[in-house]
Structure formats: C-alpha cells, structure tokens
C-alpha cells in the first residue's frame, strides 16, 4: 500500500461500506427476509453449501475492509504521519458492527461451516489488531511523556520556589 499522497487515506476513510445494508439475522423464509433480500428466492434453489456463500462473502469483505483500515492506520502511526484518530476510530467501529452482523448471519445459517471458514480470516485480523494496538500504545505513551514534560515546565515557570525543597550546600549553612 503506497502513501504517496493523502488521497489513499481519504479514499479509504470515505469508502462507502455495507453498513446499513446488512440487517440483523431474521428467520429464513420470513416476510422480512424476503423484503430485505431480493436474492433470497434464488438462494433457496441452490444446494445447501452454496446458500451460505453470499453470507460468507459478506463476512470476508468485512474482514478485508477492517484489515485495510488497520494496515493504513498502523502504517501512518509507524511513519509518524498525521493521523485523524477520531476518523479511524469511527470507521473501525462501523467495520466491527458490519463484521458482527455478518458473523451473526453466517452463524445463524450454518454455524459449523462458518466456524471452519472463519478461522484463518479472524486469525489474520487478530494479528493486525495486535499490531495496531502496539502502535497506538507507543503513541499514547509518547503523548503522556510529552504532557508530563509540559506540565513540569509550566509548574517550574509559575513557581517562585517558596514551597519547593531546597538543596543546601555547605556554603549555604556557613
């Protein structure tokens, strides 16, 4: 992933997602499912293994979007480039909501197939989350240290020394 300009970050941050298009799982064949899913009739004619494929694809897409977003944020943090943490947090929250909905739909349809198919993508996502967390913790620690330095400098500047511990030397006592 190249960051030759800010366009990549902007494009990824504002990429329209499937959030909102996904709905909570409903009972298969119910009126709400047919109203929300125009392809439901086509899938019902498919063999059992093929019915879950569109749901799995939605799950895989959600994982890929989160991975791309985490990769971009981690890369920006490691390169000490400006990062709009609020925007990334917002996008990650929506991505996790999309992932959660996709996982629920897949598990409701065919739990054993989903559990098998989801292991590798979720393992990759966990690794990227851990890497992102480490980068965020490094920056948070640095911000805390800088804040402490600034606070000490302000305190030293405003203090006249009245209430500070003064070190005496022999020349002071004599």
KOLFI-839727 format. One record per residue: z negated, x negated, y of N, C-alpha, C, O in turn; residue number from 1. Coordinates in nm, 2 decimals. Example, Ala and Ser with C-alpha at 12.3 -4.5 7.8 and 13.67 -1.06 7.14 Angstrom:
<sites>
{{-0.78,-1.32,-0.57},{-0.78,-1.23,-0.45},{-0.78,-1.32,-0.33},{-0.85,-1.42,-0.33},1},
{{-0.71,-1.28,-0.22},{-0.71,-1.37,-0.11},{-0.79,-1.29,0.00},{-0.80,-1.34,0.11},2},
</sites>
This chain:
<sites>
{{0.00,-0.08,-0.12},{0.00,0.00,0.00},{0.00,-0.09,0.12},{-0.09,-0.17,0.14},1},
{{0.09,-0.07,0.21},{0.11,-0.16,0.33},{0.06,-0.09,0.45},{0.08,0.03,0.47},2},
{{-0.01,-0.16,0.53},{-0.06,-0.10,0.66},{0.00,-0.17,0.78},{-0.07,-0.22,0.86},3},
{{0.13,-0.18,0.78},{0.20,-0.25,0.89},{0.17,-0.18,1.02},{0.18,-0.24,1.13},4},
{{0.15,-0.05,1.02},{0.12,0.02,1.14},{0.02,0.14,1.11},{-0.01,0.16,0.99},5},
{{-0.02,0.21,1.20},{-0.12,0.31,1.18},{-0.06,0.44,1.13},{-0.13,0.53,1.10},6},
{{0.08,0.44,1.11},{0.14,0.56,1.06},{0.10,0.60,0.92},{0.08,0.72,0.89},7},
{{0.08,0.50,0.83},{0.05,0.53,0.70},{-0.09,0.60,0.69},{-0.10,0.70,0.62},8},
{{-0.18,0.55,0.76},{-0.31,0.61,0.76},{-0.31,0.75,0.82},{-0.37,0.84,0.77},9},
{{-0.23,0.77,0.93},{-0.22,0.90,0.99},{-0.15,1.00,0.89},{-0.19,1.11,0.88},10},
{{-0.04,0.95,0.83},{0.03,1.04,0.74},{-0.06,1.08,0.62},{-0.06,1.20,0.58},11},
{{-0.13,0.99,0.57},{-0.22,1.02,0.45},{-0.33,1.11,0.50},{-0.37,1.21,0.42},12},
{{-0.39,1.09,0.61},{-0.50,1.17,0.66},{-0.46,1.31,0.69},{-0.55,1.40,0.67},13},
{{-0.34,1.33,0.72},{-0.30,1.47,0.76},{-0.20,1.53,0.66},{-0.13,1.63,0.69},14},
{{-0.20,1.47,0.54},{-0.11,1.52,0.44},{-0.16,1.66,0.39},{-0.28,1.68,0.36},15},
{{-0.07,1.76,0.40},{-0.12,1.89,0.35},{-0.15,1.89,0.21},{-0.08,1.85,0.12},16},
{{-0.27,1.94,0.18},{-0.32,1.94,0.04},{-0.31,2.07,-0.02},{-0.26,2.17,0.03},17},
{{-0.36,2.08,-0.14},{-0.35,2.20,-0.22},{-0.48,2.28,-0.19},{-0.50,2.39,-0.25},18},
{{-0.57,2.23,-0.11},{-0.70,2.30,-0.08},{-0.66,2.43,-0.02},{-0.58,2.44,0.07},19},
{{-0.72,2.54,-0.07},{-0.69,2.67,-0.02},{-0.59,2.74,-0.11},{-0.59,2.86,-0.13},20},
{{-0.50,2.67,-0.17},{-0.40,2.73,-0.27},{-0.47,2.75,-0.40},{-0.44,2.84,-0.48},21},
{{-0.57,2.66,-0.43},{-0.64,2.68,-0.55},{-0.75,2.78,-0.53},{-0.81,2.79,-0.43},22},
{{-0.77,2.86,-0.63},{-0.88,2.96,-0.62},{-0.97,2.94,-0.74},{-0.94,2.87,-0.84},23},
{{-1.09,3.00,-0.73},{-1.19,2.98,-0.84},{-1.12,3.04,-0.97},{-1.04,3.14,-0.96},24},
{{-1.16,2.99,-1.08},{-1.10,3.04,-1.20},{-1.14,3.19,-1.22},{-1.25,3.24,-1.19},25},
{{-1.04,3.26,-1.27},{-1.05,3.40,-1.30},{-1.02,3.43,-1.44},{-0.98,3.33,-1.51},26},
{{-1.05,3.54,-1.49},{-1.02,3.57,-1.63},{-0.87,3.58,-1.65},{-0.80,3.64,-1.57},27},
{{-0.82,3.51,-1.75},{-0.68,3.51,-1.78},{-0.63,3.65,-1.80},{-0.69,3.73,-1.87},28},
{{-0.52,3.68,-1.73},{-0.45,3.81,-1.75},{-0.51,3.92,-1.66},{-0.46,4.03,-1.66},29},
{{-0.62,3.89,-1.59},{-0.67,3.99,-1.50},{-0.58,4.01,-1.38},{-0.49,3.93,-1.35},30},
{{-0.60,4.12,-1.30},{-0.51,4.16,-1.19},{-0.52,4.05,-1.08},{-0.42,4.02,-1.02},31},
{{-0.64,3.99,-1.06},{-0.64,3.88,-0.96},{-0.56,3.76,-1.00},{-0.50,3.70,-0.91},32},
{{-0.57,3.73,-1.13},{-0.49,3.61,-1.17},{-0.34,3.63,-1.16},{-0.27,3.54,-1.12},33},
{{-0.29,3.75,-1.19},{-0.15,3.78,-1.17},{-0.11,3.78,-1.03},{0.00,3.74,-0.99},34},
{{-0.19,3.83,-0.94},{-0.16,3.84,-0.80},{-0.16,3.70,-0.74},{-0.07,3.67,-0.66},35},
{{-0.25,3.61,-0.78},{-0.26,3.48,-0.72},{-0.17,3.38,-0.78},{-0.14,3.28,-0.72},36},
{{-0.13,3.40,-0.90},{-0.04,3.31,-0.97},{0.09,3.37,-1.02},{0.09,3.44,-1.12},37},
{{0.19,3.35,-0.94},{0.32,3.42,-0.98},{0.38,3.36,-1.11},{0.46,3.43,-1.17},38},
{{0.34,3.24,-1.15},{0.39,3.18,-1.28},{0.31,3.22,-1.40},{0.34,3.17,-1.51},39},
{{0.21,3.31,-1.39},{0.12,3.34,-1.50},{0.20,3.40,-1.62},{0.17,3.37,-1.73},40},
{{0.30,3.49,-1.58},{0.37,3.56,-1.69},{0.46,3.45,-1.77},{0.47,3.46,-1.89},41},
{{0.51,3.36,-1.70},{0.59,3.25,-1.76},{0.50,3.17,-1.86},{0.55,3.14,-1.97},42},
{{0.39,3.13,-1.81},{0.30,3.05,-1.89},{0.24,3.13,-2.01},{0.22,3.06,-2.12},43},
{{0.23,3.26,-2.00},{0.18,3.33,-2.12},{0.28,3.33,-2.23},{0.24,3.35,-2.35},44},
{{0.40,3.31,-2.20},{0.50,3.30,-2.31},{0.51,3.16,-2.37},{0.58,3.14,-2.47},45},
{{0.45,3.06,-2.31},{0.45,2.92,-2.36},{0.36,2.90,-2.47},{0.26,2.98,-2.49},46},
{{0.39,2.80,-2.56},{0.29,2.76,-2.66},{0.16,2.72,-2.60},{0.15,2.68,-2.48},47},
{{0.05,2.73,-2.67},{-0.09,2.71,-2.62},{-0.10,2.58,-2.55},{-0.16,2.57,-2.44},48},
{{-0.05,2.47,-2.61},{-0.06,2.34,-2.54},{0.01,2.32,-2.41},{-0.04,2.25,-2.32},49},
{{0.12,2.40,-2.39},{0.19,2.39,-2.27},{0.13,2.48,-2.16},{0.16,2.46,-2.04},50},
{{0.05,2.58,-2.19},{-0.01,2.66,-2.09},{-0.10,2.59,-2.00},{-0.11,2.62,-1.88},51},
{{-0.17,2.49,-2.05},{-0.27,2.42,-1.97},{-0.20,2.31,-1.89},{-0.27,2.25,-1.80},52},
{{-0.08,2.27,-1.91},{-0.01,2.16,-1.85},{-0.01,2.18,-1.69},{-0.04,2.08,-1.62},53},
{{0.02,2.30,-1.64},{0.02,2.31,-1.49},{-0.12,2.29,-1.43},{-0.13,2.23,-1.32},54},
{{-0.22,2.33,-1.50},{-0.36,2.31,-1.46},{-0.39,2.16,-1.46},{-0.46,2.11,-1.37},55},
{{-0.35,2.10,-1.57},{-0.38,1.95,-1.58},{-0.30,1.88,-1.47},{-0.36,1.78,-1.42},56},
{{-0.18,1.92,-1.44},{-0.11,1.85,-1.33},{-0.18,1.87,-1.20},{-0.18,1.78,-1.12},57},
{{-0.24,1.99,-1.17},{-0.31,2.01,-1.05},{-0.43,1.91,-1.05},{-0.46,1.86,-0.94},58},
{{-0.50,1.90,-1.16},{-0.61,1.81,-1.17},{-0.57,1.67,-1.15},{-0.63,1.59,-1.07},59},
{{-0.46,1.62,-1.21},{-0.41,1.48,-1.19},{-0.37,1.46,-1.05},{-0.40,1.35,-0.99},60},
{{-0.31,1.56,-0.98},{-0.27,1.54,-0.84},{-0.39,1.53,-0.75},{-0.39,1.45,-0.66},61},
{{-0.50,1.61,-0.78},{-0.62,1.60,-0.70},{-0.68,1.46,-0.72},{-0.73,1.40,-0.62},62},
{{-0.69,1.41,-0.84},{-0.74,1.27,-0.86},{-0.66,1.17,-0.79},{-0.71,1.08,-0.73},63},
{{-0.53,1.18,-0.80},{-0.44,1.08,-0.73},{-0.46,1.08,-0.58},{-0.46,0.98,-0.51},64},
{{-0.47,1.20,-0.52},{-0.49,1.21,-0.37},{-0.62,1.14,-0.34},{-0.63,1.07,-0.24},65},
{{-0.73,1.17,-0.41},{-0.86,1.11,-0.38},{-0.85,0.96,-0.40},{-0.91,0.88,-0.32},66},
{{-0.78,0.91,-0.50},{-0.77,0.77,-0.53},{-0.69,0.70,-0.41},{-0.73,0.60,-0.36},67},
{{-0.59,0.76,-0.36},{-0.51,0.71,-0.25},{-0.60,0.70,-0.12},{-0.59,0.61,-0.05},68},
{{-0.67,0.81,-0.10},{-0.76,0.81,0.02},{-0.87,0.71,0.01},{-0.90,0.64,0.11},69},
{{-0.93,0.69,-0.11},{-1.03,0.59,-0.13},{-0.98,0.45,-0.11},{-1.04,0.36,-0.05},70},
{{-0.86,0.43,-0.17},{-0.79,0.30,-0.16},{-0.77,0.26,-0.01},{-0.79,0.15,0.03},71},
{{-0.72,0.36,0.07},{-0.69,0.34,0.21},{-0.81,0.31,0.29},{-0.82,0.21,0.36},72},
{{-0.92,0.39,0.27},{-1.04,0.36,0.34},{-1.10,0.23,0.30},{-1.15,0.15,0.39},73},
{{-1.11,0.20,0.18},{-1.16,0.07,0.13},{-1.09,-0.05,0.19},{-1.14,-0.15,0.23},74},
{{-0.95,-0.04,0.19},{-0.87,-0.14,0.24},{-0.90,-0.16,0.39},{-0.91,-0.28,0.43},75},
{{-0.90,-0.05,0.46},{-0.93,-0.07,0.61},{-1.07,-0.13,0.63},{-1.08,-0.21,0.72},76},
{{-1.17,-0.09,0.55},{-1.30,-0.14,0.57},{-1.30,-0.29,0.54},{-1.36,-0.37,0.61},77},
{{-1.24,-0.33,0.43},{-1.24,-0.47,0.39},{-1.16,-0.56,0.49},{-1.19,-0.68,0.50},78},
{{-1.06,-0.50,0.56},{-0.98,-0.58,0.66},{-1.05,-0.57,0.80},{-0.99,-0.62,0.89},79},
{{-1.16,-0.51,0.81},{-1.23,-0.49,0.94},{-1.14,-0.42,1.04},{-1.15,-0.46,1.16},80},
{{-1.07,-0.32,1.00},{-0.98,-0.25,1.09},{-1.06,-0.12,1.13},{-1.15,-0.08,1.06},81},
{{-1.02,-0.07,1.24},{-1.09,0.06,1.29},{-1.08,0.17,1.18},{-0.97,0.19,1.13},82},
{{-1.18,0.24,1.15},{-1.18,0.34,1.05},{-1.25,0.46,1.11},{-1.36,0.46,1.17},83},
{{-1.18,0.58,1.11},{-1.23,0.70,1.15},{-1.31,0.76,1.04},{-1.26,0.84,0.96},84},
{{-1.44,0.72,1.02},{-1.52,0.76,0.91},{-1.53,0.91,0.90},{-1.54,0.97,0.79},85},
{{-1.54,0.98,1.01},{-1.56,1.12,1.01},{-1.44,1.19,0.95},{-1.45,1.28,0.87},86},
{{-1.32,1.14,0.98},{-1.19,1.20,0.92},{-1.19,1.17,0.78},{-1.15,1.26,0.70},87},
{{-1.22,1.05,0.74},{-1.22,1.01,0.59},{-1.32,1.10,0.52},{-1.29,1.15,0.41},88},
{{-1.44,1.12,0.57},{-1.54,1.20,0.51},{-1.49,1.34,0.49},{-1.51,1.40,0.39},89},
{{-1.43,1.39,0.59},{-1.37,1.53,0.59},{-1.27,1.54,0.48},{-1.27,1.64,0.40},90},
{{-1.17,1.45,0.48},{-1.07,1.45,0.37},{-1.13,1.43,0.23},{-1.08,1.50,0.14},91},
{{-1.22,1.34,0.22},{-1.28,1.32,0.09},{-1.36,1.45,0.04},{-1.35,1.48,-0.08},92},
{{-1.42,1.52,0.13},{-1.49,1.64,0.10},{-1.39,1.75,0.05},{-1.42,1.81,-0.05},93},
{{-1.28,1.76,0.12},{-1.18,1.86,0.08},{-1.12,1.81,-0.06},{-1.09,1.90,-0.14},94},
{{-1.10,1.69,-0.07},{-1.04,1.64,-0.20},{-1.14,1.66,-0.32},{-1.09,1.70,-0.43},95},
{{-1.27,1.65,-0.29},{-1.36,1.68,-0.40},{-1.37,1.82,-0.43},{-1.39,1.86,-0.55},96},
{{-1.35,1.91,-0.33},{-1.35,2.05,-0.35},{-1.23,2.09,-0.44},{-1.24,2.17,-0.53},97},
{{-1.11,2.03,-0.40},{-0.99,2.06,-0.48},{-1.01,2.01,-0.62},{-0.97,2.08,-0.72},98},
{{-1.07,1.89,-0.64},{-1.09,1.84,-0.77},{-1.18,1.93,-0.85},{-1.16,1.95,-0.97},99},
{{-1.29,1.97,-0.79},{-1.39,2.06,-0.86},{-1.32,2.19,-0.90},{-1.35,2.23,-1.02},100},
{{-1.24,2.24,-0.82},{-1.17,2.37,-0.86},{-1.08,2.35,-0.97},{-1.07,2.43,-1.06},101},
{{-1.00,2.24,-0.96},{-0.91,2.21,-1.07},{-0.98,2.18,-1.20},{-0.93,2.23,-1.31},102},
{{-1.09,2.11,-1.20},{-1.17,2.09,-1.32},{-1.22,2.21,-1.38},{-1.22,2.23,-1.50},103},
{{-1.27,2.30,-1.29},{-1.32,2.43,-1.34},{-1.22,2.51,-1.41},{-1.24,2.57,-1.51},104},
{{-1.10,2.52,-1.35},{-0.99,2.59,-1.40},{-0.95,2.54,-1.54},{-0.92,2.61,-1.63},105},
{{-0.94,2.40,-1.55},{-0.90,2.34,-1.67},{-1.00,2.36,-1.78},{-0.96,2.39,-1.90},106},
{{-1.13,2.35,-1.75},{-1.23,2.36,-1.85},{-1.24,2.51,-1.90},{-1.26,2.53,-2.01},107},
{{-1.22,2.60,-1.81},{-1.22,2.74,-1.85},{-1.11,2.78,-1.94},{-1.12,2.86,-2.03},108},
{{-0.99,2.71,-1.92},{-0.88,2.74,-2.01},{-0.88,2.67,-2.14},{-0.87,2.73,-2.25},109},
{{-0.91,2.54,-2.14},{-0.91,2.46,-2.27},{-1.00,2.34,-2.25},{-0.95,2.23,-2.21},110},
{{-1.13,2.36,-2.27},{-1.23,2.25,-2.25},{-1.20,2.13,-2.33},{-1.21,2.02,-2.27},111},
{{-1.17,2.14,-2.46},{-1.16,2.02,-2.54},{-1.03,1.93,-2.50},{-1.04,1.81,-2.49},112},
{{-0.92,2.00,-2.47},{-0.81,1.93,-2.42},{-0.83,1.86,-2.29},{-0.80,1.74,-2.26},113},
{{-0.90,1.94,-2.20},{-0.93,1.88,-2.06},{-1.02,1.76,-2.07},{-1.00,1.66,-2.01},114},
{{-1.13,1.77,-2.15},{-1.22,1.66,-2.16},{-1.16,1.54,-2.21},{-1.19,1.43,-2.17},115},
{{-1.06,1.55,-2.31},{-0.99,1.43,-2.36},{-0.89,1.38,-2.25},{-0.89,1.26,-2.23},116},
{{-0.82,1.46,-2.19},{-0.72,1.42,-2.09},{-0.78,1.37,-1.96},{-0.72,1.28,-1.89},117},
{{-0.90,1.41,-1.93},{-0.96,1.38,-1.80},{-1.03,1.24,-1.80},{-1.07,1.19,-1.70},118},
{{-1.06,1.19,-1.92},{-1.14,1.06,-1.93},{-1.09,0.95,-1.85},{-1.16,0.89,-1.77},119},
{{-0.96,0.92,-1.87},{-0.90,0.80,-1.80},{-0.89,0.82,-1.65},{-0.93,0.73,-1.58},120},
{{-0.84,0.93,-1.60},{-0.83,0.95,-1.46},{-0.97,0.95,-1.39},{-0.99,0.90,-1.28},121},
{{-1.07,1.01,-1.45},{-1.20,1.02,-1.40},{-1.27,0.88,-1.40},{-1.34,0.84,-1.31},122},
{{-1.23,0.80,-1.50},{-1.28,0.66,-1.51},{-1.23,0.58,-1.39},{-1.30,0.50,-1.33},123},
{{-1.10,0.59,-1.37},{-1.03,0.52,-1.25},{-1.10,0.56,-1.12},{-1.12,0.48,-1.03},124},
{{-1.12,0.70,-1.11},{-1.17,0.75,-0.98},{-1.31,0.70,-0.96},{-1.35,0.66,-0.85},125},
{{-1.39,0.69,-1.07},{-1.53,0.64,-1.06},{-1.53,0.49,-1.01},{-1.61,0.45,-0.93},126},
{{-1.44,0.41,-1.07},{-1.43,0.27,-1.02},{-1.39,0.26,-0.88},{-1.45,0.18,-0.80},127},
{{-1.30,0.34,-0.83},{-1.26,0.34,-0.69},{-1.37,0.39,-0.60},{-1.39,0.34,-0.49},128},
{{-1.45,0.49,-0.65},{-1.56,0.54,-0.57},{-1.67,0.43,-0.56},{-1.73,0.41,-0.45},129},
{{-1.69,0.35,-0.66},{-1.79,0.25,-0.66},{-1.75,0.14,-0.56},{-1.83,0.08,-0.49},130},
{{-1.62,0.10,-0.56},{-1.57,0.00,-0.47},{-1.58,0.05,-0.33},{-1.62,-0.03,-0.24},131},
{{-1.55,0.17,-0.31},{-1.55,0.23,-0.17},{-1.70,0.23,-0.12},{-1.73,0.20,-0.01},132},
{{-1.79,0.27,-0.21},{-1.93,0.27,-0.18},{-1.98,0.14,-0.14},{-2.06,0.12,-0.04},133},
{{-1.94,0.03,-0.22},{-1.98,-0.10,-0.18},{-1.93,-0.14,-0.05},{-2.01,-0.21,0.03},134},
{{-1.81,-0.11,-0.01},{-1.76,-0.14,0.12},{-1.83,-0.07,0.23},{-1.86,-0.13,0.33},135},
{{-1.86,0.06,0.21},{-1.93,0.14,0.31},{-2.07,0.08,0.32},{-2.12,0.08,0.44},136},
{{-2.14,0.04,0.21},{-2.28,-0.01,0.22},{-2.28,-0.14,0.30},{-2.37,-0.17,0.38},137},
{{-2.18,-0.22,0.28},{-2.17,-0.35,0.36},{-2.16,-0.32,0.51},{-2.23,-0.39,0.58},138},
{{-2.07,-0.23,0.54},{-2.06,-0.20,0.68},{-2.18,-0.13,0.74},{-2.22,-0.15,0.86},139},
{{-2.25,-0.05,0.66},{-2.37,0.02,0.71},{-2.48,-0.09,0.73},{-2.56,-0.08,0.83},140},
{{-2.49,-0.18,0.64},{-2.59,-0.29,0.66},{-2.56,-0.37,0.78},{-2.65,-0.40,0.86},141},
{{-2.43,-0.40,0.81},{-2.40,-0.48,0.93},{-2.43,-0.40,1.05},{-2.48,-0.45,1.15},142},
{{-2.40,-0.27,1.05},{-2.44,-0.19,1.17},{-2.59,-0.18,1.19},{-2.63,-0.19,1.31},143},
{{-2.66,-0.18,1.09},{-2.81,-0.18,1.10},{-2.86,-0.31,1.16},{-2.95,-0.31,1.24},144},
{{-2.80,-0.42,1.12},{-2.84,-0.55,1.17},{-2.80,-0.57,1.32},{-2.88,-0.62,1.40},145},
{{-2.69,-0.52,1.35},{-2.64,-0.53,1.49},{-2.73,-0.44,1.58},{-2.77,-0.48,1.69},146},
{{-2.77,-0.32,1.53},{-2.85,-0.23,1.60},{-2.99,-0.29,1.62},{-3.05,-0.28,1.73},147},
{{-3.04,-0.36,1.52},{-3.17,-0.43,1.54},{-3.16,-0.54,1.64},{-3.26,-0.56,1.72},148},
{{-3.06,-0.62,1.64},{-3.04,-0.73,1.74},{-3.03,-0.67,1.88},{-3.10,-0.72,1.97},149},
{{-2.96,-0.56,1.90},{-2.95,-0.50,2.03},{-3.09,-0.44,2.07},{-3.12,-0.46,2.19},150},
{{-3.16,-0.38,1.98},{-3.29,-0.32,2.02},{-3.39,-0.43,2.06},{-3.46,-0.42,2.15},151},
{{-3.38,-0.55,1.98},{-3.47,-0.66,2.02},{-3.43,-0.71,2.16},{-3.52,-0.75,2.24},152},
{{-3.30,-0.72,2.19},{-3.26,-0.78,2.32},{-3.30,-0.68,2.43},{-3.34,-0.73,2.53},153},
{{-3.29,-0.55,2.41},{-3.34,-0.46,2.51},{-3.49,-0.47,2.53},{-3.53,-0.47,2.65},154},
{{-3.56,-0.48,2.42},{-3.71,-0.49,2.43},{-3.75,-0.62,2.50},{-3.83,-0.61,2.59},155},
{{-3.68,-0.73,2.47},{-3.72,-0.85,2.53},{-3.68,-0.85,2.68},{-3.76,-0.91,2.76},156},
{{-3.57,-0.79,2.72},{-3.53,-0.78,2.86},{-3.63,-0.70,2.94},{-3.66,-0.73,3.05},157},
{{-3.68,-0.59,2.88},{-3.76,-0.49,2.96},{-3.91,-0.54,2.96},{-3.98,-0.49,3.04},158},
{{-3.94,-0.63,2.87},{-4.08,-0.67,2.86},{-4.12,-0.78,2.96},{-4.04,-0.87,2.98},159},
{{-4.24,-0.77,3.02},{-4.28,-0.88,3.11},{-4.37,-0.97,3.04},{-4.42,-1.07,3.10},160},
{{-4.39,-0.95,2.91},{-4.48,-1.05,2.83},{-4.62,-1.01,2.83},{-4.70,-1.08,2.77},161},
{{-4.66,-0.91,2.90},{-4.81,-0.87,2.91},{-4.87,-0.84,2.77},{-4.98,-0.89,2.74},162},
{{-4.80,-0.77,2.69},{-4.85,-0.73,2.56},{-4.80,-0.81,2.44},{-4.82,-0.77,2.33},163},
{{-4.73,-0.91,2.47},{-4.68,-0.99,2.36},{-4.78,-1.10,2.32},{-4.87,-1.14,2.40},164},
{{-4.77,-1.15,2.20},{-4.86,-1.26,2.15},{-4.81,-1.39,2.21},{-4.69,-1.42,2.20},165},
{{-4.89,-1.45,2.28},{-4.85,-1.58,2.35},{-4.90,-1.69,2.27},{-5.01,-1.70,2.22},166},
{{-4.82,-1.79,2.25},{-4.85,-1.91,2.17},{-4.91,-2.01,2.27},{-4.84,-2.05,2.37},167},
{{-5.02,-2.06,2.24},{-5.09,-2.16,2.32},{-5.06,-2.29,2.27},{-5.06,-2.31,2.15},168},
{{-5.05,-2.39,2.35},{-5.04,-2.53,2.31},{-5.16,-2.60,2.37},{-5.24,-2.54,2.45},169},
{{-5.18,-2.72,2.33},{-5.29,-2.80,2.38},{-5.29,-2.81,2.53},{-5.39,-2.80,2.60},170},
{{-5.18,-2.82,2.59},{-5.17,-2.83,2.73},{-5.21,-2.71,2.81},{-5.26,-2.71,2.92},171},
{{-5.19,-2.59,2.74},{-5.24,-2.46,2.80},{-5.39,-2.45,2.80},{-5.45,-2.39,2.89},172},
{{-5.46,-2.51,2.70},{-5.60,-2.50,2.69},{-5.67,-2.60,2.78},{-5.79,-2.58,2.82},173},
{{-5.61,-2.70,2.82},{-5.67,-2.81,2.89},{-5.67,-2.78,3.04},{-5.72,-2.87,3.12},174},
</sites>
